[in-house]
Amino acid sequence: MRSTFPAIVAVLMVGVATAALAQETRQTTQKPSYQTCEALALQRGAGHSQGSSRNPEDTHAAFMRQCQAGEIPQ
């Protein structure tokens, strides 16, 4: 019984430390600004009125939405 208590305490401490580290990682991950995404869109041919799709504004809007969500690699 005595050896079980330290094991339980150790598991709880690891769980708390892991949760704290995960929270810190989420907070430090910044998403790109609008200006950064706009520059990327221009570089990659997804700017306003750019591209070969039927509706380049939709392409631009989709690119910006994905970029600001952090889904477009920089």
PDB file with one MODEL, atoms N, CA, C and O in Angstrom:
MODEL        1
ATOM      1  N   MET A   1       0.818  -1.199   0.000  1.00  0.00           N
ATOM      2  CA  MET A   1       0.000   0.000   0.000  1.00  0.00           C
ATOM      3  C   MET A   1       0.861   1.263   0.000  1.00  0.00           C
ATOM      4  O   MET A   1       0.541   2.249  -0.664  1.00  0.00           O
ATOM      5  N   ARG A   2       1.972   1.212   0.765  1.00  0.00           N
ATOM      6  CA  ARG A   2       2.815   2.401   0.842  1.00  0.00           C
ATOM      7  C   ARG A   2       3.483   2.704  -0.493  1.00  0.00           C
ATOM      8  O   ARG A   2       3.677   3.876  -0.817  1.00  0.00           O
ATOM      9  N   SER A   3       3.838   1.706  -1.269  1.00  0.00           N
ATOM     10  CA  SER A   3       4.512   1.944  -2.541  1.00  0.00           C
ATOM     11  C   SER A   3       3.546   2.451  -3.609  1.00  0.00           C
ATOM     12  O   SER A   3       3.975   3.020  -4.612  1.00  0.00           O
ATOM     13  N   THR A   4       2.266   2.251  -3.404  1.00  0.00           N
ATOM     14  CA  THR A   4       1.278   2.711  -4.368  1.00  0.00           C
ATOM     15  C   THR A   4       1.091   4.226  -4.297  1.00  0.00           C
ATOM     16  O   THR A   4       0.903   4.873  -5.328  1.00  0.00           O
ATOM     17  N   PHE A   5       1.139   4.784  -3.120  1.00  0.00           N
ATOM     18  CA  PHE A   5       0.913   6.215  -2.946  1.00  0.00           C
ATOM     19  C   PHE A   5       1.939   7.063  -3.711  1.00  0.00           C
ATOM     20  O   PHE A   5       1.537   7.971  -4.438  1.00  0.00           O
ATOM     21  N   PRO A   6       3.249   6.803  -3.575  1.00  0.00           N
ATOM     22  CA  PRO A   6       4.210   7.606  -4.349  1.00  0.00           C
ATOM     23  C   PRO A   6       4.012   7.456  -5.870  1.00  0.00           C
ATOM     24  O   PRO A   6       4.224   8.408  -6.622  1.00  0.00           O
ATOM     25  N   ALA A   7       3.613   6.279  -6.308  1.00  0.00           N
ATOM     26  CA  ALA A   7       3.374   6.078  -7.740  1.00  0.00           C
ATOM     27  C   ALA A   7       2.198   6.923  -8.204  1.00  0.00           C
ATOM     28  O   ALA A   7       2.253   7.528  -9.275  1.00  0.00           O
ATOM     29  N   ILE A   8       1.149   6.971  -7.419  1.00  0.00           N
ATOM     30  CA  ILE A   8      -0.028   7.781  -7.768  1.00  0.00           C
ATOM     31  C   ILE A   8       0.343   9.257  -7.798  1.00  0.00           C
ATOM     32  O   ILE A   8      -0.060   9.981  -8.709  1.00  0.00           O
ATOM     33  N   VAL A   9       1.105   9.703  -6.813  1.00  0.00           N
ATOM     34  CA  VAL A   9       1.531  11.104  -6.756  1.00  0.00           C
ATOM     35  C   VAL A   9       2.389  11.437  -7.982  1.00  0.00           C
ATOM     36  O   VAL A   9       2.227  12.496  -8.589  1.00  0.00           O
ATOM     37  N   ALA A  10       3.290  10.538  -8.338  1.00  0.00           N
ATOM     38  CA  ALA A  10       4.157  10.778  -9.498  1.00  0.00           C
ATOM     39  C   ALA A  10       3.335  10.888 -10.779  1.00  0.00           C
ATOM     40  O   ALA A  10       3.593  11.765 -11.604  1.00  0.00           O
ATOM     41  N   VAL A  11       2.357  10.015 -10.951  1.00  0.00           N
ATOM     42  CA  VAL A  11       1.510  10.057 -12.155  1.00  0.00           C
ATOM     43  C   VAL A  11       0.713  11.356 -12.197  1.00  0.00           C
ATOM     44  O   VAL A  11       0.586  11.965 -13.259  1.00  0.00           O
ATOM     45  N   LEU A  12       0.185  11.781 -11.084  1.00  0.00           N
ATOM     46  CA  LEU A  12      -0.570  13.036 -11.034  1.00  0.00           C
ATOM     47  C   LEU A  12       0.327  14.232 -11.359  1.00  0.00           C
ATOM     48  O   LEU A  12      -0.092  15.145 -12.070  1.00  0.00           O
ATOM     49  N   MET A  13       1.543  14.232 -10.850  1.00  0.00           N
ATOM     50  CA  MET A  13       2.460  15.347 -11.120  1.00  0.00           C
ATOM     51  C   MET A  13       2.840  15.406 -12.599  1.00  0.00           C
ATOM     52  O   MET A  13       2.924  16.491 -13.174  1.00  0.00           O
ATOM     53  N   VAL A  14       3.066  14.261 -13.207  1.00  0.00           N
ATOM     54  CA  VAL A  14       3.382  14.223 -14.636  1.00  0.00           C
ATOM     55  C   VAL A  14       2.195  14.728 -15.441  1.00  0.00           C
ATOM     56  O   VAL A  14       2.373  15.477 -16.401  1.00  0.00           O
ATOM     57  N   GLY A  15       0.991  14.329 -15.065  1.00  0.00           N
ATOM     58  CA  GLY A  15      -0.213  14.787 -15.757  1.00  0.00           C
ATOM     59  C   GLY A  15      -0.394  16.285 -15.668  1.00  0.00           C
ATOM     60  O   GLY A  15      -0.740  16.925 -16.661  1.00  0.00           O
ATOM     61  N   VAL A  16      -0.167  16.854 -14.505  1.00  0.00           N
ATOM     62  CA  VAL A  16      -0.302  18.302 -14.317  1.00  0.00           C
ATOM     63  C   VAL A  16       0.769  19.035 -15.114  1.00  0.00           C
ATOM     64  O   VAL A  16       0.482  20.045 -15.756  1.00  0.00           O
ATOM     65  N   ALA A  17       1.994  18.537 -15.077  1.00  0.00           N
ATOM     66  CA  ALA A  17       3.084  19.176 -15.818  1.00  0.00           C
ATOM     67  C   ALA A  17       2.824  19.119 -17.322  1.00  0.00           C
ATOM     68  O   ALA A  17       3.085  20.089 -18.034  1.00  0.00           O
ATOM     69  N   THR A  18       2.317  18.001 -17.803  1.00  0.00           N
ATOM     70  CA  THR A  18       2.016  17.859 -19.232  1.00  0.00           C
ATOM     71  C   THR A  18       0.919  18.825 -19.649  1.00  0.00           C
ATOM     72  O   THR A  18       1.019  19.452 -20.704  1.00  0.00           O
ATOM     73  N   ALA A  19      -0.115  18.956 -18.848  1.00  0.00           N
ATOM     74  CA  ALA A  19      -1.212  19.877 -19.156  1.00  0.00           C
ATOM     75  C   ALA A  19      -0.707  21.325 -19.160  1.00  0.00           C
ATOM     76  O   ALA A  19      -1.100  22.111 -20.022  1.00  0.00           O
ATOM     77  N   ALA A  20       0.144  21.677 -18.222  1.00  0.00           N
ATOM     78  CA  ALA A  20       0.679  23.041 -18.164  1.00  0.00           C
ATOM     79  C   ALA A  20       1.554  23.333 -19.381  1.00  0.00           C
ATOM     80  O   ALA A  20       1.495  24.429 -19.938  1.00  0.00           O
ATOM     81  N   LEU A  21       2.355  22.372 -19.790  1.00  0.00           N
ATOM     82  CA  LEU A  21       3.212  22.552 -20.966  1.00  0.00           C
ATOM     83  C   LEU A  21       2.365  22.686 -22.229  1.00  0.00           C
ATOM     84  O   LEU A  21       2.670  23.511 -23.091  1.00  0.00           O
ATOM     85  N   ALA A  22       1.320  21.896 -22.348  1.00  0.00           N
ATOM     86  CA  ALA A  22       0.441  21.981 -23.517  1.00  0.00           C
ATOM     87  C   ALA A  22      -0.236  23.348 -23.577  1.00  0.00           C
ATOM     88  O   ALA A  22      -0.353  23.927 -24.657  1.00  0.00           O
ATOM     89  N   GLN A  23      -0.677  23.866 -22.449  1.00  0.00           N
ATOM     90  CA  GLN A  23      -1.314  25.183 -22.402  1.00  0.00           C
ATOM     91  C   GLN A  23      -0.325  26.270 -22.817  1.00  0.00           C
ATOM     92  O   GLN A  23      -0.680  27.180 -23.566  1.00  0.00           O
ATOM     93  N   GLU A  24       0.916  26.176 -22.334  1.00  0.00           N
ATOM     94  CA  GLU A  24       1.930  27.160 -22.680  1.00  0.00           C
ATOM     95  C   GLU A  24       2.243  27.116 -24.173  1.00  0.00           C
ATOM     96  O   GLU A  24       2.433  28.162 -24.794  1.00  0.00           O
ATOM     97  N   THR A  25       2.298  25.935 -24.749  1.00  0.00           N
ATOM     98  CA  THR A  25       2.572  25.787 -26.178  1.00  0.00           C
ATOM     99  C   THR A  25       1.465  26.410 -27.004  1.00  0.00           C
ATOM    100  O   THR A  25       1.744  27.075 -28.002  1.00  0.00           O
ATOM    101  N   ARG A  26       0.215  26.212 -26.613  1.00  0.00           N
ATOM    102  CA  ARG A  26      -0.908  26.811 -27.340  1.00  0.00           C
ATOM    103  C   ARG A  26      -0.861  28.322 -27.276  1.00  0.00           C
ATOM    104  O   ARG A  26      -1.202  28.987 -28.254  1.00  0.00           O
ATOM    105  N   GLN A  27      -0.451  28.879 -26.159  1.00  0.00           N
ATOM    106  CA  GLN A  27      -0.424  30.322 -26.010  1.00  0.00           C
ATOM    107  C   GLN A  27       0.705  30.961 -26.802  1.00  0.00           C
ATOM    108  O   GLN A  27       0.564  32.098 -27.253  1.00  0.00           O
ATOM    109  N   THR A  28       1.826  30.261 -26.985  1.00  0.00           N
ATOM    110  CA  THR A  28       2.959  30.858 -27.680  1.00  0.00           C
ATOM    111  C   THR A  28       2.844  30.729 -29.196  1.00  0.00           C
ATOM    112  O   THR A  28       3.576  31.404 -29.919  1.00  0.00           O
ATOM    113  N   THR A  29       1.957  29.890 -29.691  1.00  0.00           N
ATOM    114  CA  THR A  29       1.786  29.748 -31.127  1.00  0.00           C
ATOM    115  C   THR A  29       0.941  30.906 -31.635  1.00  0.00           C
ATOM    116  O   THR A  29      -0.254  30.989 -31.353  1.00  0.00           O
ATOM    117  N   GLN A  30       1.576  31.801 -32.388  1.00  0.00           N
ATOM    118  CA  GLN A  30       0.853  32.958 -32.898  1.00  0.00           C
ATOM    119  C   GLN A  30       0.444  32.708 -34.336  1.00  0.00           C
ATOM    120  O   GLN A  30       1.169  32.085 -35.111  1.00  0.00           O
ATOM    121  N   LYS A  31      -0.708  33.197 -34.666  1.00  0.00           N
ATOM    122  CA  LYS A  31      -1.191  33.093 -36.033  1.00  0.00           C
ATOM    123  C   LYS A  31      -0.725  34.328 -36.801  1.00  0.00           C
ATOM    124  O   LYS A  31      -0.543  35.395 -36.216  1.00  0.00           O
ATOM    125  N   PRO A  32      -0.531  34.179 -38.119  1.00  0.00           N
ATOM    126  CA  PRO A  32      -0.042  35.309 -38.910  1.00  0.00           C
ATOM    127  C   PRO A  32      -1.030  36.475 -38.932  1.00  0.00           C
ATOM    128  O   PRO A  32      -2.242  36.281 -38.833  1.00  0.00           O
ATOM    129  N   SER A  33      -0.495  37.675 -39.061  1.00  0.00           N
ATOM    130  CA  SER A  33      -1.332  38.870 -39.136  1.00  0.00           C
ATOM    131  C   SER A  33      -1.964  38.977 -40.518  1.00  0.00           C
ATOM    132  O   SER A  33      -1.594  38.247 -41.438  1.00  0.00           O
ATOM    133  N   TYR A  34      -2.909  39.881 -40.656  1.00  0.00           N
ATOM    134  CA  TYR A  34      -3.557  40.109 -41.942  1.00  0.00           C
ATOM    135  C   TYR A  34      -2.532  40.559 -42.972  1.00  0.00           C
ATOM    136  O   TYR A  34      -2.568  40.125 -44.123  1.00  0.00           O
ATOM    137  N   GLN A  35      -1.622  41.428 -42.558  1.00  0.00           N
ATOM    138  CA  GLN A  35      -0.609  41.946 -43.477  1.00  0.00           C
ATOM    139  C   GLN A  35       0.320  40.829 -43.963  1.00  0.00           C
ATOM    140  O   GLN A  35       0.675  40.784 -45.141  1.00  0.00           O
ATOM    141  N   THR A  36       0.708  39.941 -43.069  1.00  0.00           N
ATOM    142  CA  THR A  36       1.556  38.820 -43.444  1.00  0.00           C
ATOM    143  C   THR A  36       0.842  37.920 -44.441  1.00  0.00           C
ATOM    144  O   THR A  36       1.433  37.489 -45.430  1.00  0.00           O
ATOM    145  N   CYS A  37      -0.417  37.639 -44.183  1.00  0.00           N
ATOM    146  CA  CYS A  37      -1.196  36.783 -45.080  1.00  0.00           C
ATOM    147  C   CYS A  37      -1.409  37.455 -46.437  1.00  0.00           C
ATOM    148  O   CYS A  37      -1.383  36.791 -47.473  1.00  0.00           O
ATOM    149  N   GLU A  38      -1.615  38.749 -46.428  1.00  0.00           N
ATOM    150  CA  GLU A  38      -1.799  39.479 -47.685  1.00  0.00           C
ATOM    151  C   GLU A  38      -0.525  39.399 -48.530  1.00  0.00           C
ATOM    152  O   GLU A  38      -0.597  39.189 -49.741  1.00  0.00           O
ATOM    153  N   ALA A  39       0.635  39.564 -47.896  1.00  0.00           N
ATOM    154  CA  ALA A  39       1.904  39.456 -48.620  1.00  0.00           C
ATOM    155  C   ALA A  39       2.100  38.042 -49.175  1.00  0.00           C
ATOM    156  O   ALA A  39       2.550  37.876 -50.308  1.00  0.00           O
ATOM    157  N   LEU A  40       1.765  37.033 -48.382  1.00  0.00           N
ATOM    158  CA  LEU A  40       1.867  35.652 -48.865  1.00  0.00           C
ATOM    159  C   LEU A  40       0.919  35.410 -50.037  1.00  0.00           C
ATOM    160  O   LEU A  40       1.279  34.729 -50.997  1.00  0.00           O
ATOM    161  N   ALA A  41      -0.273  35.959 -49.963  1.00  0.00           N
ATOM    162  CA  ALA A  41      -1.246  35.784 -51.048  1.00  0.00           C
ATOM    163  C   ALA A  41      -0.705  36.372 -52.344  1.00  0.00           C
ATOM    164  O   ALA A  41      -0.837  35.764 -53.406  1.00  0.00           O
ATOM    165  N   LEU A  42      -0.106  37.534 -52.264  1.00  0.00           N
ATOM    166  CA  LEU A  42       0.464  38.155 -53.461  1.00  0.00           C
ATOM    167  C   LEU A  42       1.630  37.332 -54.018  1.00  0.00           C
ATOM    168  O   LEU A  42       1.755  37.165 -55.231  1.00  0.00           O
ATOM    169  N   GLN A  43       2.481  36.819 -53.121  1.00  0.00           N
ATOM    170  CA  GLN A  43       3.620  36.008 -53.546  1.00  0.00           C
ATOM    171  C   GLN A  43       3.176  34.715 -54.229  1.00  0.00           C
ATOM    172  O   GLN A  43       3.824  34.239 -55.161  1.00  0.00           O
ATOM    173  N   ARG A  44       2.077  34.161 -53.760  1.00  0.00           N
ATOM    174  CA  ARG A  44       1.644  32.845 -54.236  1.00  0.00           C
ATOM    175  C   ARG A  44       0.531  32.908 -55.271  1.00  0.00           C
ATOM    176  O   ARG A  44      -0.060  31.882 -55.610  1.00  0.00           O
ATOM    177  N   GLY A  45       0.243  34.096 -55.773  1.00  0.00           N
ATOM    178  CA  GLY A  45      -0.733  34.225 -56.838  1.00  0.00           C
ATOM    179  C   GLY A  45      -2.179  34.110 -56.386  1.00  0.00           C
ATOM    180  O   GLY A  45      -3.056  33.766 -57.179  1.00  0.00           O
ATOM    181  N   ALA A  46      -2.431  34.397 -55.116  1.00  0.00           N
ATOM    182  CA  ALA A  46      -3.795  34.331 -54.592  1.00  0.00           C
ATOM    183  C   ALA A  46      -4.268  35.700 -54.119  1.00  0.00           C
ATOM    184  O   ALA A  46      -5.154  35.795 -53.270  1.00  0.00           O
ATOM    185  N   GLY A  47      -3.676  36.763 -54.671  1.00  0.00           N
ATOM    186  CA  GLY A  47      -4.067  38.116 -54.294  1.00  0.00           C
ATOM    187  C   GLY A  47      -5.382  38.509 -54.940  1.00  0.00           C
ATOM    188  O   GLY A  47      -5.973  37.733 -55.691  1.00  0.00           O
ATOM    189  N   HIS A  48      -5.834  39.715 -54.645  1.00  0.00           N
ATOM    190  CA  HIS A  48      -7.060  40.235 -55.260  1.00  0.00           C
ATOM    191  C   HIS A  48      -6.900  40.209 -56.774  1.00  0.00           C
ATOM    192  O   HIS A  48      -5.888  40.671 -57.300  1.00  0.00           O
ATOM    193  N   SER A  49      -7.877  39.680 -57.464  1.00  0.00           N
ATOM    194  CA  SER A  49      -7.913  39.634 -58.935  1.00  0.00           C
ATOM    195  C   SER A  49      -6.724  38.892 -59.546  1.00  0.00           C
ATOM    196  O   SER A  49      -6.377  39.144 -60.700  1.00  0.00           O
ATOM    197  N   GLN A  50      -6.101  37.994 -58.807  1.00  0.00           N
ATOM    198  CA  GLN A  50      -5.013  37.175 -59.341  1.00  0.00           C
ATOM    199  C   GLN A  50      -5.507  35.745 -59.495  1.00  0.00           C
ATOM    200  O   GLN A  50      -6.522  35.359 -58.915  1.00  0.00           O
ATOM    201  N   GLY A  51      -4.798  34.987 -60.262  1.00  0.00           N
ATOM    202  CA  GLY A  51      -5.102  33.569 -60.394  1.00  0.00           C
ATOM    203  C   GLY A  51      -5.943  33.274 -61.616  1.00  0.00           C
ATOM    204  O   GLY A  51      -6.431  34.180 -62.291  1.00  0.00           O
ATOM    205  N   SER A  52      -6.103  31.994 -61.887  1.00  0.00           N
ATOM    206  CA  SER A  52      -6.806  31.579 -63.091  1.00  0.00           C
ATOM    207  C   SER A  52      -8.184  30.981 -62.802  1.00  0.00           C
ATOM    208  O   SER A  52      -8.805  30.411 -63.699  1.00  0.00           O
ATOM    209  N   SER A  53      -8.659  31.101 -61.590  1.00  0.00           N
ATOM    210  CA  SER A  53      -9.982  30.543 -61.278  1.00  0.00           C
ATOM    211  C   SER A  53     -11.076  31.466 -61.824  1.00  0.00           C
ATOM    212  O   SER A  53     -10.811  32.599 -62.226  1.00  0.00           O
ATOM    213  N   ARG A  54     -12.288  30.963 -61.827  1.00  0.00           N
ATOM    214  CA  ARG A  54     -13.418  31.775 -62.314  1.00  0.00           C
ATOM    215  C   ARG A  54     -13.673  32.974 -61.416  1.00  0.00           C
ATOM    216  O   ARG A  54     -14.062  34.042 -61.889  1.00  0.00           O
ATOM    217  N   ASN A  55     -13.454  32.793 -60.122  1.00  0.00           N
ATOM    218  CA  ASN A  55     -13.699  33.885 -59.185  1.00  0.00           C
ATOM    219  C   ASN A  55     -12.474  34.071 -58.289  1.00  0.00           C
ATOM    220  O   ASN A  55     -12.405  33.487 -57.207  1.00  0.00           O
ATOM    221  N   PRO A  56     -11.508  34.881 -58.730  1.00  0.00           N
ATOM    222  CA  PRO A  56     -10.278  35.049 -57.948  1.00  0.00           C
ATOM    223  C   PRO A  56     -10.510  35.663 -56.569  1.00  0.00           C
ATOM    224  O   PRO A  56      -9.710  35.452 -55.658  1.00  0.00           O
ATOM    225  N   GLU A  57     -11.591  36.419 -56.406  1.00  0.00           N
ATOM    226  CA  GLU A  57     -11.879  36.992 -55.074  1.00  0.00           C
ATOM    227  C   GLU A  57     -12.216  35.886 -54.073  1.00  0.00           C
ATOM    228  O   GLU A  57     -11.843  35.978 -52.903  1.00  0.00           O
ATOM    229  N   ASP A  58     -12.914  34.848 -54.519  1.00  0.00           N
ATOM    230  CA  ASP A  58     -13.192  33.712 -53.630  1.00  0.00           C
ATOM    231  C   ASP A  58     -11.905  32.980 -53.269  1.00  0.00           C
ATOM    232  O   ASP A  58     -11.722  32.546 -52.132  1.00  0.00           O
ATOM    233  N   THR A  59     -11.018  32.848 -54.252  1.00  0.00           N
ATOM    234  CA  THR A  59      -9.733  32.202 -54.004  1.00  0.00           C
ATOM    235  C   THR A  59      -8.937  33.002 -52.972  1.00  0.00           C
ATOM    236  O   THR A  59      -8.346  32.443 -52.048  1.00  0.00           O
ATOM    237  N   HIS A  60      -8.939  34.315 -53.153  1.00  0.00           N
ATOM    238  CA  HIS A  60      -8.221  35.185 -52.208  1.00  0.00           C
ATOM    239  C   HIS A  60      -8.832  35.083 -50.811  1.00  0.00           C
ATOM    240  O   HIS A  60      -8.107  34.966 -49.823  1.00  0.00           O
ATOM    241  N   ALA A  61     -10.143  35.127 -50.727  1.00  0.00           N
ATOM    242  CA  ALA A  61     -10.813  35.058 -49.422  1.00  0.00           C
ATOM    243  C   ALA A  61     -10.515  33.720 -48.733  1.00  0.00           C
ATOM    244  O   ALA A  61     -10.272  33.685 -47.527  1.00  0.00           O
ATOM    245  N   ALA A  62     -10.533  32.635 -49.490  1.00  0.00           N
ATOM    246  CA  ALA A  62     -10.246  31.319 -48.914  1.00  0.00           C
ATOM    247  C   ALA A  62      -8.795  31.245 -48.440  1.00  0.00           C
ATOM    248  O   ALA A  62      -8.514  30.715 -47.364  1.00  0.00           O
ATOM    249  N   PHE A  63      -7.882  31.776 -49.245  1.00  0.00           N
ATOM    250  CA  PHE A  63      -6.470  31.789 -48.858  1.00  0.00           C
ATOM    251  C   PHE A  63      -6.291  32.581 -47.563  1.00  0.00           C
ATOM    252  O   PHE A  63      -5.623  32.119 -46.638  1.00  0.00           O
ATOM    253  N   MET A  64      -6.880  33.756 -47.499  1.00  0.00           N
ATOM    254  CA  MET A  64      -6.743  34.599 -46.306  1.00  0.00           C
ATOM    255  C   MET A  64      -7.327  33.917 -45.071  1.00  0.00           C
ATOM    256  O   MET A  64      -6.739  33.969 -43.991  1.00  0.00           O
ATOM    257  N   ARG A  65      -8.464  33.289 -45.230  1.00  0.00           N
ATOM    258  CA  ARG A  65      -9.111  32.590 -44.109  1.00  0.00           C
ATOM    259  C   ARG A  65      -8.199  31.473 -43.601  1.00  0.00           C
ATOM    260  O   ARG A  65      -7.995  31.334 -42.395  1.00  0.00           O
ATOM    261  N   GLN A  66      -7.655  30.683 -44.517  1.00  0.00           N
ATOM    262  CA  GLN A  66      -6.785  29.579 -44.126  1.00  0.00           C
ATOM    263  C   GLN A  66      -5.469  30.092 -43.533  1.00  0.00           C
ATOM    264  O   GLN A  66      -4.959  29.527 -42.566  1.00  0.00           O
ATOM    265  N   CYS A  67      -4.930  31.151 -44.108  1.00  0.00           N
ATOM    266  CA  CYS A  67      -3.680  31.705 -43.619  1.00  0.00           C
ATOM    267  C   CYS A  67      -3.838  32.237 -42.194  1.00  0.00           C
ATOM    268  O   CYS A  67      -3.005  31.958 -41.331  1.00  0.00           O
ATOM    269  N   GLN A  68      -4.880  32.983 -41.952  1.00  0.00           N
ATOM    270  CA  GLN A  68      -5.082  33.562 -40.630  1.00  0.00           C
ATOM    271  C   GLN A  68      -5.436  32.501 -39.591  1.00  0.00           C
ATOM    272  O   GLN A  68      -5.297  32.740 -38.391  1.00  0.00           O
ATOM    273  N   ALA A  69      -5.888  31.341 -40.037  1.00  0.00           N
ATOM    274  CA  ALA A  69      -6.132  30.232 -39.117  1.00  0.00           C
ATOM    275  C   ALA A  69      -4.859  29.457 -38.835  1.00  0.00           C
ATOM    276  O   ALA A  69      -4.853  28.543 -38.010  1.00  0.00           O
ATOM    277  N   GLY A  70      -3.754  29.826 -39.535  1.00  0.00           N
ATOM    278  CA  GLY A  70      -2.479  29.152 -39.332  1.00  0.00           C
ATOM    279  C   GLY A  70      -2.324  27.891 -40.152  1.00  0.00           C
ATOM    280  O   GLY A  70      -1.459  27.066 -39.855  1.00  0.00           O
ATOM    281  N   GLU A  71      -3.136  27.723 -41.172  1.00  0.00           N
ATOM    282  CA  GLU A  71      -3.120  26.489 -41.974  1.00  0.00           C
ATOM    283  C   GLU A  71      -2.217  26.596 -43.202  1.00  0.00           C
ATOM    284  O   GLU A  71      -1.992  25.585 -43.868  1.00  0.00           O
ATOM    285  N   ILE A  72      -1.698  27.767 -43.526  1.00  0.00           N
ATOM    286  CA  ILE A  72      -0.833  27.960 -44.675  1.00  0.00           C
ATOM    287  C   ILE A  72       0.607  28.064 -44.182  1.00  0.00           C
ATOM    288  O   ILE A  72       0.920  28.944 -43.380  1.00  0.00           O
ATOM    289  N   PRO A  73       1.492  27.177 -44.652  1.00  0.00           N
ATOM    290  CA  PRO A  73       2.891  27.287 -44.219  1.00  0.00           C
ATOM    291  C   PRO A  73       3.535  28.552 -44.761  1.00  0.00           C
ATOM    292  O   PRO A  73       3.269  28.980 -45.885  1.00  0.00           O
ATOM    293  N   GLN A  74       4.375  29.127 -43.943  1.00  0.00           N
ATOM    294  CA  GLN A  74       5.031  30.372 -44.346  1.00  0.00           C
ATOM    295  C   GLN A  74       6.339  30.052 -44.897  1.00  0.00           C
ATOM    296  O   GLN A  74       7.074  30.952 -45.303  1.00  0.00           O
TER     297      GLN A  74
ENDMDL
END
